[in-house]
Amino acid sequence: MRIIQNYLRIKDQINLLNPKTKLIIVSKGQKYDEIKSLIDYGHLEFGENRVQEAIFKWKDILNSHSNINLHFIGGLQSNKVKDIFKIFKYVHSLDNETLAKIFSDLEKQYVKKINYFIQVNIGDEIQKNGIKISLVGDFVKYCQKDLKLNILGLMCIPPAKTSSENYFSKLKELNELSLLKDLSMGMSSDFEKAIKLGSTYVRVGTAIFGDKC
């Protein structure tokens, strides 16, 4: 009941700001019963960042709920791409040509299209994944024109313990320069700020499940 109450509260907050914004519930580390309560309530967008956990947890669920959209929101590794491609409909962390080419080859091999966000290292942090700001425009064109990938928009994770508004504004500007329509930004602590600055997908876990997420 607590999870559903939290979920409804978050949904109300989103609807007040922009009802078209999609809520991705970050379900990493959560038990099946907790996820099932949200599925039974009608929620269809879930995010995972650990490949093996996602396969173990979601394989049977997806067989009986094919309308669920599973989003991969973690760091990509080339040896995991094929597994990701099999069960995820969205990837939010594409950030280099090697990975993009692997996905493109898989799409051709399996005649299947998925949706992508390009992760930008918006704070230019050494320890964080994401393409450099200066390379965003060329990388978007390469993915769209050369590889024919369905690039929805850009994604970022602002530096911790900083005000996120400036980083969200910068990502929105980059998105517009590349003529992209969607933005994946905002988590439990700042999703409202992200929506105000144009985010169309927010990734929320802790605010729904609690600190164990």
Buried (B, 14 or more C-beta within 10 A) or exposed (E): EEBBEBBEEBBEBBEEBEEEBBBBBBBBBBEEEBBEBBBEEEBBBBBBBBBEBBBEBBEEBBEEEEEBBBBBBBEBEEEBBBBBBBBBBBBBBBBBBEBBBBBBBBBEEEEEEBBBBBBBBBBEEEEBBBBEBEBBEEBBEBBBEEBEBEBBBBBBBBBEEEEBBEBBEBBBEBBEEBEBEBBBBBBBEBBBBBBEBBBBBBBBBBBBBEEEB
